Amino acid sequence: MAEKLALPLLLPNPPHTKPFFQEQQPHTKQPTLPPPQLQAPPPLTPLLQDLIQPQNPTKNSTQTQPFQSPNLTTAILRTRRRIGRHRDTNKGKPWSHYRLSPLGERTLQTLLNPEFDIAKVNETLLELCNSHQQEKEELCVESLRFDILGIIKGLGYYKKCDLALSAFEWVKNQNDSELLLNGSVVAVIISMLGKEGRVSSASSLLHNLHKDGFGIDVYAYTSLITACASNGRYREAVLVFKKMEEEGCKPTLITYNVILNVYGKMGMPWNKIISVFDGMKSSGVAPDAYTYNTLISCCRRGSLHEEAKDIFEEMKLAGFEPDKVTYNALLDVYGKSRRPKEAMEVLRGMDVNGFSPSNVTYNSLISAYAKDGLLNEAVELKVEMVKKGIKPDVFTYTTLLSGFEKAGKDESAVRVFDEMRSAGCNPNICTFNALIKMHGNRGKFTEMMKVFEEIKGSGCTPDIVTWNTLLAVFGQNGMDSEVSGVFKEMKRAGFVAERDTFNTLISAYSRCGSFDQAMAVYKRMLEAGVSPDLSTYNTVLAALARGGLWEQSEKVLAEMEDGRCKPNQLTYCSLLHAYANGKEIERMHALAQDIYSGIIEPHAVLLKTLVLVYSKSDLLMETEQAFLELRRKDLSPDITTLNAMVSIYGRRQMITKANEIINFVNQMGFTPSLTTYNSLMYMYSRSGNFEKSEEILRDLLAKGIKPDAISYNTVIYAYCRNGQMREASRVFKEMTESGLVPDVITYNTFVASYAANGMFVDAIDLVRYMTKHGCKPNESTYNCILDWYCKLDRRDEAIMFVNNLRKLEPHVSKEEECRLSERLTSK
């Protein structure tokens, strides 16, 4: 199984992407692609195909109403035309008629007339050119050039993109077009198309110019990179940047700033981001404040708080004063890194330097505290921002809602949602996604789907996070058929799997026990050209951890520490789970000591994980030590941590201790989960007060939480253990009527109870029943019957049972028959 894991995870370079030839419709969804194994290799886009395979430039022979000017042809001689160079003195300001001649302004107004027929664009521009020919030659060229640029910019400003393209095509097809397209016209056209989301058209335009012998300069390339980036087509932006460098076209400051932002959005490894930054400086391009702000933002996805601080210090040494954007970006990194203390230091720094905090500032701070489980502090920050006259927005409320949901405080989460609506703040898709996650994590699938339906009625549209959340919820509940169904619906809705979806699917299938399928998804991710990032590493580590594959987990960690991706707290959490599931207790102890000693920062999530893995390993003293360490550091436990404490106390019948934890849960406003109730039912099912396990089941149902097979199996065990078979049968009937399918544990509980009471006919009849209903008996099923025959000194019947086993189960293996015979001999 582990051999199927492809290592290394990280590709050596940014991956090639599917080309951007087909024009996309102007909506946020992307077309659904067939599974990778069914796809033919994608063709290159016209632009990339032409740039990657050099061609002999040829001029387009098609001429439409040529602008004849033999004198102009000899005025400027050039063998290779360089286009796109920016000489617009109005750059960065709203478009105006500045530098348009009276002729040019009249032409623009004609084109902007709502009744203008686009078929007459050639005639209108020809008239402009003929009018300019009456001027002196040198004035004609300069004036006409600025008029063409101004007209195309004006058409773009007034959102007449198709008309601007028609004007551009007409000029390009004239004999002397090289004299008129040597300004920023191409950059303007590409930017215009990018703003309309027509990246494929922009690509094709540049491709055709290159094929016709026009030299593509840095400004044209930069415009296309920006168009790709602003439309979320990051991998395509990287390809254009690479080709630009291969062509020997030196990037400008703006180019570098755009591509650094793209790398950050893609979640590229920090060493690749910093390599671009170093290359920028070595090429003589000095970074500006925007560059440094972008680099700090790049640290967010990987929680690179140390790197962000280093860039912040370098920025100041370079002579740039941090502005509000800088501080907010740094705050965001600390928020993502769950470092609220450092975030507060940034807030104080803002105050000292005269920058007033905004919604963005407080939202980042609230996020830092909420993610660290410090919800009281997060709420206090919201109160503080209100006192300062800063109105909480949808992000403020949604961050708090998500924080309470994660901590298991559902009532508080609902109160935040109600307050949000009372304040007149409409929920956005992020809010709905948080509610879907809350209901789904509690097993309240009916409520979850109601929220999903409410999205449409609210004017919102499910986004990729919505679908990923549904995948994650069904995955963590082991509902693999629902995972596959949601994924199909997601593709039918027009969404294409990107990195976060692949990560979610890997996690979902591994939680369902389908490790091979999880690794198949990972392989498809690489085939789709999506490079792994920190979240991918952590997702694969979590999948390995569930299988207890600690050796493979250590290999992945070593690869990460080799500079490819910096491990974070979740990385070490997965390693702890891998050790626990692999029963490598000594390795788990060694990693725990690194956490306690500070070699690995004792973050809240790590201490909570220690409680979980020690509890699961049934190590009471170590579990209590981790829990006390968490409390000693004044870090808030969440419902999962508290469930672990209830579980270990319950298994050891430490009822008083378990009830102390339950009292704490109630006092602190946590919402007990299904796991909480199951742990309590388990505890009472093995006690003298076994009837209380069903009381807890009734309480569970009254609260609208759907019991699972474990819930019913536990209550059935309580009654069977105490000889109350009629009550056990009643609960069994209720279980099946609720839609739950009894598993081998359910049947084995009855079989063991019948056998223990000498009711072997009933036990064997039940084995026939379970086989008939598709539940295959396991070793425990046969062991308990055989062992009780021997204990009750009914050895002859035991021999007969083994000899007639094939009549009971026709498909039983010979190995199983031999195993039982050997077991009988040893008795």
Secondary structure, DSSP 8 states (H G I E B T S, - for coil): -GGGS-S--S-SS--------S---SSS-------GGG-------HHHHHHHS----------SS----HHHHHHS--SSEEE-----TTTTS----TT--HHHHHHHHHHH-TT--GGGHHHHHHHHHHHHTTS-HHHHHHHHHHHHHHHHHHHHHTT-HHHHHHHHHHHHTSTTHHHHSSSSHHHHHHHHHHHTT-HHHHHHHHHHHHHTTEEE-HHHHHHHHHHHHHTT-HHHHHHHHHHHHHTT----HHHHHHHHHHHHHHT--HHHHHHHHHHHHHTT----HHHHHHHHHHTTTTT-HHHHHHHHHHHHHTT----HHHHHHHHHHHHHTT-HHHHHHHHHHHHHTT----HHHHHHHHHHHHHTT-HHHHHHHHHHHHHTT----HHHHHHHHHHHHHHT-HHHHHHHHHHHHHTT----HHHHHHHHHHHHHTT-HHHHHHHHHHHHHTT----HHHHHHHHHHHHHTT-HHHHHHHHHHHHHTT----HHHHHHHHHHHHHTT-HHHHHHHHHHHHHTT----HHHHHHHHHHHHHTT-HHHHHHHHHHIIIIIS---HHHHHHHHHHHHHTT-HHHHHHHHHHHHHTSS---HHHHHHHHHHHHHTT-HHHHHHHHHHHHHTT----HHHHHHHHHHHHHTT-HHHHHHHHHHHHHTT----HHHHHHHHHHHHTSTTTTHHHHHHHHHHHTT----HHHHHHHHHHHHHTT-HHHHHHHHHHHHHTT----HHHHHHHHHHHHHTT-HHHHHHHHHHHHHTT----HHHHHHHHHHHHHTT-HHHHHHHHHTHHHH-TT--HHHHHHHHHHHHH-
